[in-house]
């Protein structure tokens, strides 16, 4: 109608901001650029978010995080300032988390599975059924074992 592309949903824009650039489809970077060109405040926010994402992606917290926090604390955006202030309050733990190749992702996935099973059952069955469901979910999440064939 007026030559402008359709405005993205909040969910779409959030995905464009937070997803790794390699994970965007071919037209999404262009749509993100068009959106940021029309809204300087959003571009300012996106710059902070993307810089923080690079620090996380590269496990580069020791060197780059303190500078990012300094810039974010001077930002005009209250939520970015508050986030930076909270990072600074627990800086040692945050840096350890951003520099370590280890994480608790697998454990968190198991906890999520357990909570989901517990909610679905909600006191309707006893421990034996709960145990079976937990074991079935755990088995379905396990990577299949690759074995050598003994056939000639």
JODAWO-V145216 format. One record per residue. N is the residue number from 1. RES is the residue in one small letter. SS is DSSP state (H for helix, E for strand, C for the rest). Layout:
# JODAWO-V145216
[[N	RES	SS] [N	RES	SS]]
This chain:
# JODAWO-V145216
[[1	x	C] [2	x	C] [3	x	C] [4	x	C] [5	x	C] [6	x	C] [7	x	C] [8	x	C] [9	x	C] [10	x	H] [11	x	H] [12	x	H] [13	x	H] [14	x	H] [15	x	H] [16	x	H] [17	x	H] [18	x	H] [19	x	C] [20	x	C] [21	x	H] [22	x	H] [23	x	H] [24	x	C] [25	x	C] [26	x	C] [27	x	C] [28	x	H] [29	x	H] [30	x	H] [31	x	H] [32	x	H] [33	x	H] [34	x	H] [35	x	H] [36	x	H] [37	x	H] [38	x	H] [39	x	C] [40	x	H] [41	x	H] [42	x	H] [43	x	H] [44	x	H] [45	x	H] [46	x	H] [47	x	H] [48	x	H] [49	x	H] [50	x	H] [51	x	H] [52	x	H] [53	x	H] [54	x	H] [55	x	H] [56	x	H] [57	x	H] [58	x	C] [59	x	C] [60	x	C] [61	x	H] [62	x	H] [63	x	H] [64	x	H] [65	x	H] [66	x	H] [67	x	H] [68	x	H] [69	x	H] [70	x	H] [71	x	H] [72	x	H] [73	x	H] [74	x	C] [75	x	C] [76	x	C] [77	x	C] [78	x	H] [79	x	H] [80	x	H] [81	x	H] [82	x	H] [83	x	H] [84	x	H] [85	x	H] [86	x	H] [87	x	H] [88	x	H] [89	x	H] [90	x	C] [91	x	H] [92	x	H] [93	x	H] [94	x	H] [95	x	H] [96	x	H] [97	x	H] [98	x	H] [99	x	H] [100	x	C] [101	x	C] [102	x	C] [103	x	C] [104	x	C] [105	x	H] [106	x	H] [107	x	H] [108	x	H] [109	x	H] [110	x	H] [111	x	H] [112	x	H] [113	x	H] [114	x	H] [115	x	H] [116	x	H] [117	x	H] [118	x	H] [119	x	H] [120	x	H] [121	x	H] [122	x	C] [123	x	C] [124	x	C] [125	x	C] [126	x	C] [127	x	H] [128	x	H] [129	x	H] [130	x	H] [131	x	H] [132	x	H] [133	x	H] [134	x	H] [135	x	H] [136	x	H] [137	x	H] [138	x	H] [139	x	H] [140	x	H] [141	x	H] [142	x	C] [143	x	C] [144	x	C] [145	x	C] [146	x	C] [147	x	C] [148	x	C] [149	x	C] [150	x	C] [151	x	C] [152	x	C]]
